[in-house]
Amino acid sequence: MKLQTDFYEHGIDLFNQGRFFECHEAWEEIWKRSDGEVKLFYQGLIQAAVAILHAQRGNLEGARSLYEKASAKLDPIPHEHMGLAVGELRIELRRFIEVACRRDNDPLPNPPRLRRLSKSGA
C-alpha cells in the first residue's frame, strides 16, 4: 500500500533528522492500520524514537522504560528487516540509552540513526 510506504519512509527520514516526535507521529499512522508482527515492529520503532526523545529531555526513567519496551519488540526482529539495518539500531540504541542513563554531566552522544539497506543488493 503506497500510503503506508510513504509514512514509513517519511518516518525514517524524520528519525534520521533527529525529529523523534514527528517520526513517532508518522509511524503511528501506519501502526494504527497494521496488525501482527508488522504492528509490533512499528510499535518498537515508535518506542525507540520516544525513548531517545525522553533521554534528550532528561526524563531518564521514561527513556529506560520505553527502551525496554522497544527492545522487547525489536530484539526478535532479524538484523535486516523491511529495508533497515535493525541489528545496528539495537546496538546503537542500547549504547545511547546506557550513556544517557549514567546520570553524569557528560553531553549525550549523537542519537542512533536508521541505516537503509541497499535496494540493489550491492
PyMOL commands that set and color helices and strands:
alter all, ss='L'
color gray80, all
select helices_A, chain A and resi 2-16+20-31+36-56+60-74+86-100
alter helices_A, ss='H'
color red, helices_A
select strands_A, chain A and resi 80-81+84-85
alter strands_A, ss='S'
color yellow, strands_A
deselect
rebuild
show_as cartoon
